Amino acid sequence: MRGFVIGLAALMMATPALAQTRFVATVTGNGPDVVLIPGLASSDDVWDVTVKQLSKTHRVHSLQVKGFAGEPAGPNADGPVLEPLVEEVAAYAAKLDKPAIIGHSLGGLMAIEIAAKHPASVDRVMIVEALPFYALLFAPTATVEMVKPQAEMMRTQTTAMTDEQFATGQDRTMAMLVKSDAARPAAKQWSLASDRKVMATAMYEDMVTDTRPLLPQIKAKTTVVYAYDAQMGRPAEFLDGMYSRAYEGLAGVKLKRVDGAFHFLMLDQPEAFAKEVDAFLK
């Protein structure tokens, strides 16, 4: 997928542009711009089917976050990851023609922040398997202060594990995140190839970032797509209610559930996801 990698200057040669330092963009096709942002420790390969689908009619910008899935960490190696990354992706989007942004997981949280803080940079947003505050998965009354100790512990544990311990843990994690047996090994490998410090920092920042106060600022057309499967152990109505309450501050939001999938729903249900993408871009 990375055969055609261009910088921001190549997109807008007549305009001075900021260099990409925290991600790499692979651009495919021609037409209206669509920016794809993968999730925590994910490769841009997670969008392969979506890129093939859209590049016939759109110019698709598939982003690879540095430090994830074997991409060298660059400036993401030190200091904060999420906020500087949001600002750099927003600057990239601002040089395009009112792009659509599709973000999965951590990428979905980034899409929320970009749409709220840089409304002129985006036309519409699809948030895939991401709540505006991660901790709502565990408690509807969660606050940032409540979740910080757990987030700090997980950050410390992630960096302290041996490679063998981390790999064993990822076997358990991927069994919960990817339903498809065929797709699971690739997702695990992306995680194992990620820079552990960058991953741990981004995970911590994801857990302690509550974007619900930003939702009323979003003017872009927004669709939220989330997965459900009976193996999750809760009824579909529970998930519907959780997402509805989480996004109640976002006027006009469309909530779409994809059944028979776990967190990586584009891998578990590619055809159903493709239909949601088509509907989102119409």
ZALOGU-978184 format. One record per residue: x, y, z of N, C-alpha, C in turn; residue in one letter. Coordinates in steps of 0.05 Angstrom, whole numbers, padded with zeros to 5 digits, always signed. Atoms other than C-alpha are relative to their C-alpha. Example, Ala and Ser with C-alpha at 12.3 -4.5 7.8 and 13.67 -1.06 7.14 Angstrom:
2
+00018-00024+00000+00246-00090+00156+00018+00024+00000A-00016-00024-00001+00273-00021+00143-00015+00022+00014S
//
This chain:
282
+00016-00024+00000+00000+00000+00000+00017+00025+00000M-00016-00024-00003+00058+00047+00012+00016+00006-00025R-00016-00004+00023+00083+00046-00059-00001+00028-00010G+00002-00027+00010+00058+00116-00073-00004+00019+00024F+00001-00017-00024+00075+00160-00014+00008+00028-00007V-00006-00028+00007+00072+00235-00021-00002+00017+00025I+00001-00019-00022+00084+00293+00025-00021+00022-00005G+00020-00021+00002+00039+00352+00037+00008+00020-00022L-00008-00019+00021+00080+00396-00010-00007-00010-00027A+00007+00011+00026+00067+00349-00067-00030+00003-00006A+00029-00004+00004-00008+00356-00055-00007+00029-00008L+00006-00028+00005-00007+00432-00056+00026+00015-00006M-00026-00010+00006+00056+00452-00092+00002+00030-00001M+00000-00029+00002+00035+00524-00099-00001+00013+00027A+00004-00011-00027+00025+00532-00024+00021-00011+00019T-00018+00010-00021+00078+00528+00031-00015-00019+00018P+00015+00020-00015+00060+00466+00071+00017-00011+00023A-00014+00013-00022+00077+00432+00136+00008-00028-00009L-00009+00027+00006+00118+00368+00129-00014-00020+00018A+00010+00022-00017+00090+00302+00154+00023-00010+00017Q-00021+00010-00018+00130+00283+00214-00010-00022+00018T+00011+00020-00018+00083+00240+00255-00016-00022-00013R+00014+00021+00015+00050+00199+00201+00010+00000-00029F-00006+00003+00028+00060+00175+00130-00026-00003-00015V+00025+00002+00015+00005+00185+00078+00005-00015-00027A+00000+00014+00026-00006+00137+00020-00025+00009-00015T+00023-00012+00015-00050+00169-00034-00005-00017-00025V+00008+00017+00022-00089+00128-00085-00025+00011-00012T+00024-00007+00014-00140+00146-00138-00003+00030-00004G+00006-00028+00006-00172+00211-00160-00030+00006+00006N+00027-00008-00006-00234+00249-00140-00002+00014+00027G+00003-00012-00027-00262+00277-00074+00018-00014+00020P-00020+00010-00019-00213+00269-00017-00014-00015+00024D+00008+00016-00024-00223+00215+00037+00026-00006+00016V-00023+00005-00017-00174+00210+00095-00007-00024+00019V+00004+00024-00016-00168+00142+00131+00020-00001+00022L-00018+00000-00023-00139+00140+00202-00004-00026+00015I+00002+00025-00014-00124+00072+00233+00001+00004+00030P+00001-00001-00029-00129+00055+00306+00027-00006+00014G-00023+00004-00016-00080+00041+00362+00016-00024-00010L-00019+00021+00008-00019+00000+00339-00008-00014-00026A+00009+00012+00025-00053-00013+00272+00016+00009-00024S-00011-00007+00026-00025-00014+00202-00021+00013-00017S+00019-00010+00020-00056+00026+00146-00011-00022-00017D+00010+00023+00015-00065-00043+00115-00028-00007+00009D+00027+00006-00009-00128-00047+00157-00021+00011-00019V+00019-00013+00019-00160-00003+00103+00003-00011-00028W-00005+00009+00028-00138-00045+00043-00026-00003-00016D+00025+00004+00014-00209-00065+00024-00014+00026-00005V+00012-00026+00003-00234+00005+00035+00014+00017-00021T-00016-00014+00020-00178+00035-00007-00008-00010-00028V+00007+00012+00026-00194-00013-00064-00028+00009-00008K+00028-00008+00005-00268+00005-00057-00002+00029-00009Q+00004-00028+00004-00259+00080-00057+00017+00013-00021L-00019-00012+00017-00199+00093-00101-00010+00002-00029S+00012-00002+00027-00242+00083-00164-00014+00026-00004K+00016-00025+00002-00281+00146-00148+00010+00022+00017T-00009-00020-00019-00242+00183-00094+00031+00000+00000H-00028-00001-00006-00172+00206-00077+00003-00007+00030R+00000+00011-00027-00157+00164-00015+00027+00004+00012V-00024-00005-00015-00106+00185+00036+00000-00019+00024H-00001+00020-00021-00089+00125+00080+00024+00007+00018S-00021-00009-00018-00048+00147+00141+00012-00023+00016L-00014+00018-00018+00004+00106+00177+00013+00016+00022Q-00012-00015-00022+00020+00133+00246+00027-00011+00006V-00027+00009-00005+00094+00131+00260+00002-00012+00029K-00002+00014-00025+00112+00082+00315-00020-00024+00001G+00019+00022+00001+00054+00035+00297+00007-00019-00023F-00001+00021+00020+00059-00031+00259+00027+00000-00016A-00026+00001+00012+00134-00026+00245+00010+00026-00013G-00009-00026+00011+00136+00046+00220+00018+00013+00022E-00017-00013-00019+00195+00081+00254-00014+00023+00015P+00016-00018-00018+00171+00124+00313+00004+00029-00006A-00004-00029+00005+00202+00190+00292-00005+00017+00025G+00005-00018-00023+00179+00248+00336-00021-00011+00020P+00019+00012-00018+00124+00204+00366+00014-00016+00023N-00015+00016-00020+00180+00169+00406+00001+00014+00027A-00003-00015-00025+00181+00224+00459-00023+00020+00003D+00021-00019-00006+00128+00266+00493-00027-00009-00008G+00027+00007+00007+00054+00268+00477-00002-00010-00029P+00004+00011+00027+00028+00230+00416-00026+00011-00012V+00026-00005+00011-00046+00243+00408-00005+00028-00009L+00006-00027+00006-00052+00318+00410+00017+00011-00024E-00016-00009+00023+00007+00334+00364-00008-00014-00026P+00009+00015+00023-00018+00280+00317-00026+00011-00011L+00025-00013+00008-00087+00310+00315+00005+00026-00015V-00006-00026+00013-00058+00378+00298+00013-00004-00028E-00014+00004+00025-00014+00350+00243-00019-00011-00021E+00020+00010+00019-00071+00310+00211-00019+00022-00008V+00018-00022+00007-00116+00371+00215+00013+00019-00020A-00015-00017+00019-00062+00412+00179+00001-00013-00028A+00000+00015+00025-00058+00358+00126-00027+00003-00013Y+00028-00001+00011-00134+00357+00117-00007+00028-00010A+00006-00028+00007-00136+00433+00113+00011+00007-00028A-00011-00005+00027-00094+00430+00049-00015-00015-00022K+00017+00014+00019-00145+00384+00017-00026+00015-00005L+00025-00013+00006-00214+00401-00010-00023-00012+00017D+00021+00008-00019-00260+00391+00050-00003-00030+00000K+00001+00029+00001-00244+00317+00058-00020-00012+00019P+00013+00018-00020-00285+00263+00090+00022-00014+00016A-00019+00014-00017-00249+00231+00148-00013-00024+00012I+00009+00025-00012-00258+00159+00170+00021-00010+00019I-00019+00008-00021-00225+00139+00235-00009-00023+00016G+00007+00024-00016-00223+00072+00271+00013+00002+00027H-00011+00002-00027-00215+00067+00346+00014+00026+00008S-00015-00025-00006-00160+00117+00366-00003+00020-00023L+00004-00017+00023-00168+00144+00295-00027+00014+00001G+00027-00012-00003-00242+00156+00310+00001+00023+00020G-00003-00021-00020-00224+00196+00372+00014+00024-00013L-00014-00022+00014-00176+00237+00329-00019+00015-00019M+00020-00012+00019-00232+00249+00278-00019+00019+00015A+00017-00017-00017-00276+00277+00334+00015+00026+00006I-00015-00024-00008-00222+00325+00356+00005+00018-00025E-00004-00016+00025-00206+00348+00284-00025+00014-00008I+00025-00012+00009-00279+00360+00267-00009+00022+00019A+00008-00020-00019-00290+00399+00332+00018+00024+00001A-00019-00022-00003-00227+00440+00334+00008+00013-00026K-00008-00011+00027-00216+00450+00259-00023-00005-00019H+00024+00006+00016-00286+00451+00229+00003+00006-00030P-00004-00007+00028-00262+00483+00164+00016-00021-00015A-00018+00019+00012-00217+00424+00151-00014-00026-00009S+00014+00025+00005-00270+00370+00143-00029+00004-00009V+00028-00001+00009-00336+00359+00106-00018-00018+00016D+00016+00020-00015-00360+00296+00141+00019-00019+00014R-00016+00017-00016-00335+00246+00191-00014-00027+00005V+00010+00026-00009-00344+00171+00202+00018-00010+00023M-00014+00010-00024-00325+00146+00271-00006-00030+00003I+00003+00029+00000-00314+00071+00272+00010-00012+00026V-00007+00014-00025-00316+00033+00338+00016+00018+00019E-00013-00018-00019-00298+00093+00381-00021+00016+00015A+00016-00017-00017-00333+00126+00439+00014+00026+00004L-00014-00025-00005-00320+00199+00455+00016+00000+00026P-00016+00004-00024-00293+00175+00522+00002-00030+00004F-00004+00029+00000-00262+00106+00524-00011-00013+00026Y+00008+00012-00026-00279+00094+00598-00029-00006+00002A+00028+00006-00001-00353+00093+00583-00006-00030-00006L+00003+00028+00004-00342+00021+00562-00003-00015+00026L-00001+00014-00025-00333+00004+00635-00019+00012+00021F+00018-00012-00020-00376+00054+00673-00013+00025-00012A+00013-00024+00012-00428+00105+00649+00005+00025+00015P-00006-00024-00016-00408+00152+00705+00030+00005+00002T-00029-00003-00001-00333+00148+00692+00008+00029-00005A-00012-00026+00005-00291+00211+00695+00030-00005-00006T-00029+00002+00006-00220+00225+00673+00016-00006+00025V-00015+00004-00025-00196+00228+00745-00004-00029+00010E+00005+00028-00008-00228+00160+00759+00017-00020-00015M-00014+00020+00017-00194+00126+00701+00030+00003-00001V-00029-00005+00002-00125+00157+00707+00017-00021+00014K-00018+00020-00013-00096+00107+00758+00001-00025-00017P+00000+00024+00017-00117+00048+00714+00016+00005-00025Q-00014-00007+00024-00091+00083+00652+00031+00001+00004A-00028-00002-00006-00024+00097+00685+00012-00028+00005E-00009+00028-00005-00019+00024+00709+00004-00015-00026M-00001+00014+00026-00033-00002+00639+00023+00010-00017M-00023-00011+00014+00019+00045+00609+00026-00012+00010R-00024+00011-00012+00071+00021+00658+00004-00029-00006T-00002+00029+00006+00055-00052+00648+00007-00006-00029Q-00005+00005+00028+00056-00047+00573+00029+00003-00007T-00028-00005+00006+00126-00019+00571+00018-00019+00015T-00017+00017-00017+00152-00065+00626+00000-00030-00009A+00002+00028+00007+00131-00131+00594+00024-00009-00017M-00019+00011+00019+00181-00176+00560-00015-00005-00026T+00012+00005+00026+00169-00190+00487-00018-00025+00001D+00016+00025-00003+00144-00260+00505-00026+00005+00015E+00024-00007-00016+00095-00233+00557-00019+00016-00017Q+00017-00018+00016+00070-00180+00509-00014-00016-00022F+00012+00017+00021+00059-00231+00453-00022-00017+00010A+00021+00017-00012+00020-00277+00499-00025+00017+00006T+00023-00017-00006-00023-00219+00521-00015+00008-00025G+00013-00008+00025-00036-00199+00449-00017-00023-00011Q+00017+00023+00008-00063-00269+00435-00027+00003+00013D+00025-00003-00014-00116-00257+00488-00015+00024-00010R+00013-00025+00008-00129-00186+00466-00013-00002-00027T+00010+00002+00028-00137-00202+00392-00024-00018-00002M+00024+00018+00000-00186-00258+00408-00025+00016+00007A+00023-00016-00006-00231-00204+00436-00005+00022-00020M+00003-00022+00018-00219-00152+00382-00006-00008-00029L+00003+00009+00027-00220-00193+00318-00015-00027+00000V+00015+00025+00000-00274-00246+00307+00010-00019-00021K-00009+00016+00022-00247-00270+00241+00027-00014+00006S-00025+00015-00005-00195-00326+00251+00021+00007-00021D-00019-00005+00021-00164-00309+00184+00013+00028+00003A-00010-00027-00002-00155-00235+00200+00016+00005+00025A-00012-00005-00026-00130-00242+00271+00031+00000+00000R-00029-00001+00000-00056-00259+00257+00012+00026-00009P-00011-00026+00010-00045-00195+00217-00003+00021+00021A+00004-00020-00021-00075-00152+00272+00019-00003+00023A-00020+00006-00021-00031-00186+00323+00028+00009-00008K-00027-00007+00009+00031-00175+00281+00004+00030-00001Q-00002-00029-00001+00016-00101+00274+00007+00010+00028W-00004-00007-00028+00014-00096+00349+00029-00007+00009S-00026+00009-00008+00078-00136+00359+00022+00017-00013L-00020-00016+00014+00115-00093+00308-00001+00029+00008A+00002-00028-00008+00094-00028+00341+00021+00007+00021S-00018-00010-00020+00141+00014+00383-00016+00000+00027D+00015+00004-00025+00120-00005+00454-00005+00026+00015R+00003-00026-00015+00131+00064+00484-00021+00017-00014K+00020-00016+00015+00091+00099+00429-00027-00011+00005V+00026+00013-00005+00036+00048+00437-00011+00006+00028M+00008-00004-00027+00034+00055+00512-00009+00029+00005A+00007-00028-00003+00033+00131+00509-00027+00006-00013T+00025-00005+00015-00022+00133+00457-00024-00013+00014A+00021+00014-00014-00063+00082+00496-00008+00016+00025M+00006-00016-00024-00057+00123+00560-00016+00025-00008Y+00013-00025+00008-00077+00187+00524-00028-00005-00010E+00027+00008+00009-00136+00152+00491-00018-00004+00024D+00016+00006-00023-00161+00128+00558-00008+00024+00017M+00006-00023-00017-00158+00195+00593-00010+00025-00016V+00011-00022+00016-00186+00238+00536-00030-00002-00002T+00029-00001+00001-00259+00256+00544-00008+00022-00020D+00007-00020+00021-00283+00291+00480-00030+00007+00000T+00029-00006-00001-00357+00294+00500-00005+00030+00001R+00005-00029+00000-00352+00369+00515+00004+00013-00028P-00006-00011+00027-00327+00379+00443-00023-00006-00020L+00020+00009+00019-00387+00344+00410-00018+00023-00011L+00017-00021+00011-00432+00406+00405+00014+00019-00020P-00014-00018+00019-00377+00442+00366+00002-00012-00028Q-00003+00013+00026-00379+00391+00309-00023+00007-00018I+00020-00007+00020-00416+00417+00248+00000-00019-00024K-00002+00019+00023-00393+00363+00199-00021-00022+00003A+00017+00024-00001-00441+00308+00180+00015-00023+00012K-00014+00021-00015-00424+00251+00226-00015-00026+00002T+00011+00027-00003-00437+00176+00225+00018-00015+00019T-00014+00017-00018-00417+00130+00281-00007-00029-00005V+00005+00028+00006-00410+00056+00263+00013-00017+00022V-00011+00016-00022-00402+00005+00318-00008-00029-00004Y+00003+00029+00004-00398-00071+00322-00016-00012+00023A+00013+00016-00021-00441-00121+00359+00001-00030-00008Y+00001+00029+00004-00437-00196+00368-00010-00012+00027D+00011+00012-00024-00474-00241+00417+00022-00010+00019A-00021+00009-00017-00407-00266+00442+00010+00022+00019Q-00008-00022-00018-00397-00198+00475-00014-00003+00028M+00012+00006-00025-00444-00224+00529-00021+00019+00010G+00020-00020-00007-00492-00165+00530-00020+00002-00024R+00019-00003+00022-00556-00153+00489+00007+00024-00017P-00005-00022+00019-00552-00108+00428-00011+00026+00010A+00013-00025-00010-00599-00059+00462+00018+00015+00020E-00019-00013-00018-00546-00046+00515+00020+00017-00015F-00020-00015+00016-00495-00026+00463-00013+00024-00014L+00014-00022+00013-00546+00016+00426-00004+00023+00019D+00004-00021-00020-00562+00054+00490+00026+00014+00008G-00026-00012-00008-00489+00064+00508+00010+00020-00021M-00009-00018+00022-00472+00095+00440-00019+00024-00002Y+00019-00022+00002-00536+00136+00439+00005+00021+00022S-00005-00019-00022-00521+00167+00507+00027+00014-00003R-00027-00011+00003-00447+00177+00492+00000+00023-00020A-00001-00020+00021-00462+00217+00429-00024+00019+00000Y+00024-00017-00001-00524+00254+00452+00006+00030-00003E-00008-00028+00003-00485+00320+00450+00006+00008-00029G-00007-00005+00028-00473+00313+00375-00026+00001-00017L+00025-00004+00015-00533+00341+00336+00002-00014-00027A+00002+00011+00027-00554+00301+00275+00016-00025-00004G-00018+00024+00004-00507+00242+00287-00017-00024-00008V+00012+00025+00008-00525+00177+00252+00015-00023+00013K-00011+00023-00013-00513+00114+00293-00007-00025-00016L+00004+00024+00016-00504+00050+00253+00014-00024+00013K-00012+00024-00012-00493-00019+00283+00005-00021-00021R-00007+00023+00018-00458-00076+00245+00002-00025+00018V+00001+00024-00016-00475-00144+00273+00020-00021-00011D-00018+00022+00008-00430-00206+00272+00029+00009-00001G-00027-00010+00002-00366-00167+00285+00009+00008+00028A-00013-00011-00024-00317-00148+00340+00011+00028-00007F-00010-00028+00003-00276-00084+00345+00011+00006-00028H-00009-00004+00028-00242-00093+00277-00022-00008-00019F+00023+00009+00015-00308-00094+00242+00004+00001-00030L-00006+00000+00029-00279-00076+00174+00014-00026-00009M-00012+00026+00006-00240-00142+00178-00021-00023+00004L+00019+00021-00006-00297-00183+00207-00024+00000-00019D+00023-00002+00018-00353-00157+00162+00006+00020-00022Q-00009-00019+00020-00320-00124+00102-00023+00009-00019P+00021-00008+00018-00382-00124+00058-00020+00019+00014E+00018-00017-00015-00427-00094+00111+00013+00027+00005A-00014-00025-00005-00374-00042+00127+00001+00016-00026F-00001-00014+00025-00367-00025+00053-00026+00014-00006A+00027-00012+00004-00442-00011+00049-00003+00025+00017K+00002-00023-00018-00437+00036+00109+00018+00023-00011E-00017-00021+00011-00379+00073+00076-00013+00013-00024V+00014-00011+00024-00418+00081+00011-00022+00019+00009D+00022-00017-00009-00478+00108+00049+00010+00026+00012A-00012-00023-00013-00434+00155+00089+00009+00021-00021F-00011-00019+00020-00403+00186+00026-00020+00010-00020L+00021-00010+00018-00468+00196-00012-00009+00028+00007K
//
